[in-house]
Amino acid sequence: MADVVLLGASKFAAEVARYVHGAGHAVDRFLALPGEEVTVPEGRWEEISREALPDGTRVVLAVADMELRAAAVRDYVEAWNLDAINVVDPTSTVEEGALRGIGNVIGPENYIGVNATLGSFNVLHYKSSIGNHSHVGSLNFISPNFHTGNTVTIGSGNFIGIGCQLAPGVTVGDDCRIQAGLTLFEDAVDARSYLVPSRVKSLPIQ
C-alpha cells in the first residue's frame, strides 16, 4: 500500500505507527504539531507545513491531546484537503460499512458489533468491543480494554480511560472525560468528568 504521513510526533505517534504497520501501510514521516512534545527520533520528523502536505496527501491523525486532535482536523485535514485514511488492524472484527467516516484508527483485537457504526477520527486502542446496534460519533479517544453492551450511543469528543464499561442502552454525550476503570449504568451528559470517588490508601503493616 502507499505510504502515509502521521500528523503527530509524540509518544502516541509511535503507538499509532505500530497500528499503521500492522494494517499493511508504511509510515513515510512524522509531522510535529505546534504544542506537542516531540519524542520521535531525529531524522524521522519535521515541523508540519503546507509544503509538506500537498492536496490529497494520505495522512493518519496521531496525536492524543483532545484539543490538538480537533484543531488538527480543522486546521490541516479539512483546510488542506488531506486524505485521512481509516486504519484497521487485521486482527480486529469490523463489518463492512461500520466505519461511516474517515480517519479512524482501530488497533488490534477489537470487536465492533453487528449494525454498529463509527463516525470519523476515532481511536479504538486494543482488546475492546463496541456492542451490537451501537453508535459512536467522531473524535473519540477510547483507551484499551473498553467494552459496551448492546445499543449504546457515544457522542463526539469524548476521552474514555482504560478498562471502562458501558451498560446496555447507555448514552454518553459529547466532550466527556470518563476516568479509568469506571462502569456506567446511567447516561452521561455533555461536558462532564466521570470518576470513581474512592481512592486507594496505603497503611503500614503492623
Buried (B, 14 or more C-beta within 10 A) or exposed (E): EEEBBBBBBBEBBBBBBEBBEBBEBEBBBBBBBEEBEBBBEEEBBEEBEEEEBEEEBBBBBBBBBBEBBBBBBEEBBEEBEBBBBBBBBEEBEBEEEBBEBBBBBBBBBBBBBEBBBBBBBBBBBBBBBBBBBBBBBBBBBBBBBBBBBBBBBBBBBBBBBBBBBBBBBBBBBBBBBBBEEBEBEEEBEEEEEBEEEEEEEEEEEE
